[in-house]
Amino acid sequence: MKSNELERKKFDKALDDILDLFNNLEDDVPIIKFGEDVIENIELAKKKYGDDTVDEKINALVREMLSWLDLEDADSDEPEEKNEDDEK
């Protein structure tokens, strides 16, 4: 690609900005850690039934399961409680 000095400087600055953004990215921590077998089955289901259908079904199931829990006094800013699985 041919360029003049000004274009090279703009490109170099843009590349530095992109690298800076990349280096400052935060890790995306999943809210739920599915097992590999569950992930594989979700992927298969999405291929067969489509993303939207599977997403709706999973959300409905999780919504129902969460409705069983008393979350009225839960504070989303409190530190997470550790369970036995976290220590393994």
NORDAVEN-V962240 format. One record per residue. N is the residue number from 1. RES is the residue in one small letter. D_FIRST is the distance of its C-alpha to the first C-alpha in Angstrom with 1 decimal. Layout:
BEGIN
<<N;RES;D_FIRST> <N;RES;D_FIRST>>
END
This chain:
BEGIN
<<1;m;0.0> <2;k;3.8> <3;s;6.5> <4;n;10.2> <5;e;12.7> <6;l;13.9> <7;e;10.8> <8;r;10.3> <9;k;14.0> <10;k;14.1> <11;f;11.6> <12;d;13.7> <13;k;16.9> <14;a;16.1> <15;l;15.4> <16;d;18.7> <17;d;20.4> <18;i;19.5> <19;l;20.7> <20;d;23.7> <21;l;24.6> <22;f;24.3> <23;n;26.5> <24;n;29.1> <25;l;29.5> <26;e;33.1> <27;d;34.3> <28;d;35.4> <29;v;39.0> <30;p;40.5> <31;i;43.7> <32;i;45.3> <33;k;44.7> <34;f;45.3> <35;g;46.3> <36;e;44.1> <37;d;46.6> <38;v;46.5> <39;i;42.7> <40;e;42.8> <41;n;45.5> <42;i;43.7> <43;e;40.6> <44;l;42.9> <45;a;44.7> <46;k;41.6> <47;k;40.6> <48;k;44.1> <49;y;44.9> <50;g;41.6> <51;d;40.2> <52;d;42.2> <53;t;45.5> <54;v;45.2> <55;d;44.0> <56;e;47.0> <57;k;49.4> <58;i;48.2> <59;n;48.4> <60;a;51.9> <61;l;53.1> <62;v;51.8> <63;r;53.2> <64;e;56.6> <65;m;56.6> <66;l;55.8> <67;s;58.6> <68;w;61.1> <69;l;60.2> <70;d;61.7> <71;l;58.6> <72;e;60.4> <73;d;60.8> <74;a;57.4> <75;d;55.2> <76;s;51.5> <77;d;51.0> <78;e;53.4> <79;p;52.1> <80;e;51.9> <81;e;54.9> <82;k;54.4> <83;n;55.9> <84;e;56.9> <85;d;53.7> <86;d;51.6> <87;e;53.6> <88;k;53.1>>
END
